Amino acid sequence: MLDIAEELNRWVEQGRDFAVATVVAVGGSAPRQPGAALAVDGEGTAIGSVSGGCVEGAVYELCRQSLDDGETVLQSFGYGDEDAFAVGLTCGGVIDILVTPVRADAPGRDVFAAALSAAAGGEAAAVARLTDGPAELRGRALLVRPGGAYEGTLGGHPALDETAADEARALLDAGRTGTVTIGEDGSRCGRPLTLLVESSVPAPRMIVFGAIDFASALVRVGKFLGYHVTVCDARPVFATRVRFPDADEIVVDWPHRYLESISARTDGRTVLCVLTHDAKFDVPLLRLALKLPVAYVGAMGSRRTHLDRNERLRGVGVTELELTRLRSPIGLDLGARTPEETALSIAAEIVANRRGGTGVSLTGAHTPIHHDGSRAPAGRIGSVA
């Protein structure tokens, strides 16, 4: 649901009634992951997607029905053997969809409104919803903040909210969306209840060092992938808004000095792309970058530049273990030549690194199409994740 928070928040501000269908579980090869949502308002306007097209029509009708009768519905969709293009997933997977009405008179609308407002505003927050349990409690939600406070109630046992909030906070701290199972009395045992926890965190950071043409293309791709993109270069004549209109931030400073100044704000989702391929910039920058707990460090240059740079890095104390973290030459082997093709190559390597992909062609391969993304926490849903 939080993947369409900006649009839904506008609906709330406009006082619209709507129903939201959210993927709460998947099996096999499914096109969308838990948290993906489709919403329908009272006029029949639809936003979002739960399956990339496979079951959108049926889910749309469920939303209309839920909005009319006020009932929360849990529905499974799977592959149809007799007619693969009927209501079923032609990719062979199974998805469970929770459809929840969010009407003006609904007691939980304030919780949904607060969660959507937080996500649309770029604040860190998580919403936990009961997806598998007593029918009268299904769809109820808690909004959990990073500091520990929570709003709303799941109903049931008094300890249930506390336990659910603790579980949601753990996923929020990791920036992840997922399901958790707890006992209906709030304990770790007893009759199990399943919660979907959706986390919304500020966009992950991409920092591009080197204000060159390749950087301009990479900024555009980084924004497309949902990153907050910063361009840093020590040369003011190149690091300009005219050259990088799509960047969120442009910094004129020596790369290593800037990275040192913001190192405390980097995290396990941050990606660092070093495109300067100049030893006086690269070496002090990479010496610091390879010690930070970031998701990705890549450096541009030929194989000869790479070997020379590694020797220089060893000379300033960079260990062999730290050097294994360096992706150089940067990007996957796509045969790229233009700045746009090179940016695509770099972005593909970042995604593969984040999601645990191999980077090989899917044709003829026996690797999974979708990976669990456990190698790095996600940013905002639908963006990173």
C-alpha positions in Angstrom: 0.0 0.0 0.0 2.8 2.4 0.8 4.1 2.0 -2.7 1.3 4.3 -3.9 1.3 6.5 -0.8 1.5 9.8 -2.6 -1.6 9.2 -4.7 -3.6 7.7 -1.8 -2.6 10.5 0.5 -4.1 12.9 -2.0 -7.3 10.8 -1.9 -7.4 11.0 1.9 -6.9 14.8 1.8 -9.7 15.1 -0.7 -12.0 13.0 1.6 -12.5 10.2 -0.9 -13.6 6.7 0.1 -11.5 3.9 -1.4 -10.6 0.3 -1.1 -7.0 -0.9 -1.3 -5.9 -4.4 -2.4 -2.5 -5.4 -1.1 -0.3 -8.4 -2.0 0.2 -10.1 1.4 1.9 -13.3 0.3 3.4 -14.8 -2.8 4.4 -18.3 -3.9 6.3 -19.4 -7.0 7.0 -16.9 -9.7 4.9 -13.9 -9.0 5.3 -10.5 -10.7 4.8 -8.3 -7.6 6.0 -8.8 -4.0 4.2 -8.3 -0.7 3.2 -4.6 -0.2 2.3 -4.0 -3.9 -1.1 -2.5 -4.0 -4.0 -1.4 -6.2 -6.6 1.0 -5.0 -10.1 2.0 -6.3 -12.1 5.0 -5.2 -15.9 5.5 -5.2 -15.8 6.8 -8.7 -14.1 3.7 -10.0 -10.7 5.4 -10.5 -7.9 2.9 -10.1 -4.2 3.4 -9.2 -1.4 0.9 -8.6 -1.0 -2.8 -9.5 -0.9 -6.1 -7.8 0.1 -8.5 -10.6 1.4 -6.6 -13.6 -1.9 -7.3 -15.4 -2.7 -10.9 -14.7 -5.5 -10.5 -12.2 -6.1 -6.7 -12.1 -9.7 -7.0 -13.4 -10.8 -9.4 -10.8 -9.1 -7.5 -8.0 -10.6 -4.3 -9.3 -14.1 -5.8 -8.9 -13.2 -7.1 -5.4 -12.3 -3.5 -4.4 -15.6 -2.2 -5.8 -17.4 -4.8 -3.8 -15.5 -4.2 -0.6 -16.1 -0.4 -0.9 -19.8 -1.1 -1.3 -20.3 -3.6 1.6 -17.5 -2.4 3.9 -16.1 -6.0 4.2 -12.4 -6.9 4.3 -11.6 -9.8 1.9 -8.6 -12.2 1.7 -8.4 -13.8 -1.8 -5.9 -16.1 -3.4 -5.1 -16.2 -7.1 -3.1 -18.8 -8.9 -2.4 -20.4 -12.2 -5.4 -21.6 -14.1 -4.7 -24.9 -16.0 -7.8 -24.7 -18.2 -7.4 -21.1 -19.3 -4.1 -19.5 -18.4 -5.5 -16.1 -19.4 -8.6 -16.3 -17.2 -8.4 -15.2 -13.6 -5.1 -16.7 -12.7 -1.4 -16.0 -12.9 0.0 -17.0 -16.3 3.5 -16.9 -14.8 2.6 -20.0 -12.6 2.7 -18.2 -9.2 0.2 -17.7 -6.4 -0.6 -14.5 -4.7 -2.8 -13.7 -1.7 -4.6 -10.4 -1.8 -6.0 -8.5 1.1 -8.8 -6.0 0.2 -9.6 -3.4 2.8 -12.2 -0.7 2.6 -11.0 2.7 3.8 -14.2 4.7 4.1 -14.8 8.0 5.8 -16.8 6.2 8.6 -14.2 3.4 9.1 -12.7 3.4 12.6 -9.2 2.7 11.3 -9.2 5.4 8.6 -7.1 7.7 10.8 -4.4 5.1 11.1 -4.3 4.7 7.3 -4.3 8.4 6.8 -1.4 8.9 9.2 0.6 6.1 7.5 0.0 7.5 4.1 0.9 11.0 5.1 4.2 9.8 6.7 5.1 7.8 3.6 4.2 10.5 1.2 6.3 13.0 3.2 9.4 10.8 3.1 9.2 10.0 6.9 10.2 6.6 8.3 7.2 4.6 9.4 5.7 1.1 9.2 2.2 -0.1 9.0 1.3 -3.5 10.3 -1.9 -5.2 9.2 -3.5 -8.4 10.3 -3.8 -10.6 7.2 -4.4 -14.1 8.6 -6.5 -14.5 11.8 -10.1 -14.0 13.1 -12.3 -12.5 10.3 -13.4 -9.6 12.6 -9.8 -8.5 13.1 -8.5 -9.0 9.6 -7.3 -5.8 8.0 -6.9 -3.8 11.2 -3.7 -1.8 11.3 -1.0 -0.2 13.5 1.2 2.7 12.5 4.7 2.3 14.0 7.2 5.1 14.3 11.0 4.7 14.6 11.1 6.0 18.1 8.8 3.2 19.4 5.4 5.0 19.5 2.5 3.4 17.6 -1.1 4.4 16.7 -4.2 2.3 16.3 -5.1 -1.2 17.5 -5.4 -4.7 16.1 -8.0 -5.6 18.7 -8.0 -8.9 20.5 -5.6 -9.5 23.5 -4.2 -6.4 25.1 -0.6 -7.6 24.6 -1.1 -8.2 20.9 -0.5 -4.5 19.9 2.7 -4.3 21.9 4.1 -7.5 20.3 3.0 -6.5 16.8 4.6 -3.0 17.3 7.9 -4.6 18.4 8.0 -6.9 15.3 7.1 -4.0 13.0 9.8 -1.8 14.5 12.4 -4.5 13.8 11.5 -4.6 10.1 11.3 -0.8 10.0 14.8 -0.5 11.4 16.0 -2.7 8.6 14.0 -0.8 6.0 12.2 -4.0 5.0 8.7 -5.2 4.2 7.6 -8.7 5.1 5.3 -11.0 7.1 5.6 -12.1 10.7 3.7 -14.6 12.7 2.8 -14.1 16.4 0.4 -15.7 18.9 -3.1 -14.2 19.2 -2.4 -13.4 22.8 0.7 -11.4 21.9 3.1 -14.3 22.9 5.4 -16.2 20.6 3.1 -19.3 20.9 -0.6 -19.9 20.9 -2.9 -19.6 17.9 -0.9 -18.0 15.2 -1.7 -14.7 13.5 0.0 -13.3 10.5 0.9 -9.7 10.0 2.1 -7.9 6.9 4.5 -5.1 7.8 5.2 -2.5 5.2 8.1 -0.2 5.8 8.5 3.3 4.3 11.9 4.9 4.8 13.6 7.8 3.1 15.0 7.1 -0.3 18.3 5.4 -0.4 21.3 7.5 -1.4 23.3 7.3 -4.6 26.4 9.5 -4.6 28.1 10.0 -8.0 31.7 11.4 -7.8 32.9 13.0 -11.0 30.8 15.5 -13.0 31.2 14.0 -16.4 28.8 13.0 -19.2 28.6 9.5 -17.9 27.6 10.9 -14.5 24.7 12.8 -16.1 23.2 9.6 -17.6 23.7 7.8 -14.3 21.9 10.5 -12.4 18.9 10.0 -14.6 18.9 6.2 -14.1 19.5 6.6 -10.4 16.4 8.9 -10.1 14.4 6.4 -12.1 15.4 3.6 -9.6 14.2 5.8 -6.7 17.5 7.0 -5.3 18.2 10.4 -3.8 21.1 11.3 -6.1 24.0 13.6 -5.2 26.8 14.7 -7.6 30.1 15.7 -6.1 33.1 17.2 -7.9 35.9 19.5 -6.9 35.6 21.5 -10.1 32.9 24.2 -10.0 32.9 24.7 -13.7 31.6 21.1 -14.2 29.4 20.6 -11.1 26.5 22.8 -12.1 22.8 22.6 -12.1 22.7 23.2 -15.9 24.8 20.1 -16.4 22.9 18.0 -13.8 19.2 19.2 -13.7 18.0 15.9 -12.4 20.3 15.6 -9.4 18.8 16.2 -6.0 22.0 17.8 -4.8 25.2 19.1 -6.3 28.3 19.5 -4.2 31.5 21.3 -5.1 34.1 19.8 -2.9 37.0 17.3 -2.9 35.2 13.9 -3.1 37.0 12.3 0.0 36.4 15.4 2.1 32.7 15.4 1.2 32.3 11.7 1.9 34.0 12.1 5.2 31.6 14.9 6.2 28.5 12.8 5.5 29.8 9.3 6.4 27.6 9.1 9.4 24.5 9.5 7.1 25.5 6.6 4.8 24.0 3.2 5.5 23.5 -0.3 4.1 21.4 1.0 1.2 23.9 3.7 0.0 25.6 3.3 -3.3 28.9 5.1 -4.2 29.8 5.5 -7.9 33.3 6.8 -8.5 33.5 8.1 -12.1 36.5 10.4 -11.7 39.2 7.9 -12.8 41.9 10.2 -11.6 44.2 8.9 -8.9 44.4 12.2 -7.0 40.6 12.0 -6.5 40.1 8.2 -6.5 42.7 7.0 -4.0 41.8 9.1 -1.0 38.1 8.7 -1.8 38.1 4.9 -2.1 40.4 4.5 0.9 37.5 5.9 2.9 34.6 4.4 0.9 35.8 0.8 1.3 35.7 1.1 5.1 32.1 2.3 5.2 29.1 -0.1 5.6 27.5 0.8 2.3 25.8 -1.4 -0.2 28.0 -0.8 -3.2 31.3 0.9 -4.2 32.1 1.0 -7.9 34.9 2.8 -9.8 35.2 3.6 -13.5 38.3 3.0 -15.5 40.1 0.5 -17.8 41.5 -2.7 -16.5 44.9 -1.1 -16.6 43.6 1.8 -14.5 42.0 -0.7 -12.1 45.3 -2.6 -11.5 47.2 0.6 -11.0 44.5 2.0 -8.7 44.6 -1.2 -6.6 48.3 -0.9 -6.1 48.0 2.7 -5.0 45.2 1.7 -2.6 47.4 -1.1 -1.1 50.1 1.5 -0.7 47.9 3.7 1.5 46.8 0.7 3.7 43.7 -0.7 2.1 43.5 -4.4 2.9 42.8 -7.2 0.5 39.5 -7.9 2.2 38.5 -4.2 1.6 39.5 -4.4 -2.0 37.1 -7.3 -2.6 34.3 -4.9 -2.0 35.3 -2.7 -5.0 33.4 -3.2 -8.2 35.9 -2.2 -10.8 35.8 -1.8 -13.7 32.3 -0.6 -12.8 29.2 -2.2 -14.2 28.1 -5.4 -15.9 29.4 -6.6 -19.3 26.8 -5.2 -21.7 29.2 -4.1 -24.3 28.2 -0.5 -23.4 29.7 2.5 -25.2 27.5 5.5 -24.8 27.0 7.3 -21.5 23.4 6.0 -21.4 24.5 2.4 -22.1 27.2 2.7 -19.5 24.7 4.1 -16.9 22.5 1.1 -17.6 25.4 -1.2 -17.1 26.2 0.3 -13.7 22.6 0.4 -12.6 22.2 -3.3 -13.6 25.2 -4.2 -11.4 23.7 -2.2 -8.5 20.4 -4.0 -8.8 22.0 -7.4 -9.1 24.1 -6.7 -6.0 21.1 -5.6 -4.1 18.8 -8.4 -5.1 21.3 -11.2 -5.2 21.1 -11.6 -8.9 23.8 -13.3 -11.0 23.8 -10.9 -13.9 23.6 -13.7 -16.5 21.0 -14.0 -19.2 17.8 -15.6 -18.1 17.5 -17.4 -21.4 18.6 -21.0 -20.9 19.4 -20.4 -17.2 18.0 -22.3 -14.3 18.3 -19.5 -11.7 15.3 -17.9 -10.1 13.7 -14.9 -12.0 12.9 -13.2 -8.7 15.3 -13.1 -5.7 14.3 -12.5 -2.1 16.4 -9.3 -1.9 17.9 -10.3 1.4 21.4 -9.1 0.6 20.4 -5.5 1.4 17.4 -3.9 3.0 14.9 -2.4 0.7 14.1 1.2 0.4 10.8 2.6 -0.1 8.5 0.0 -1.6 8.4 0.1 -5.3 11.5 2.4 -5.5 14.5 0.6 -4.2 13.4 -0.8 -0.5 
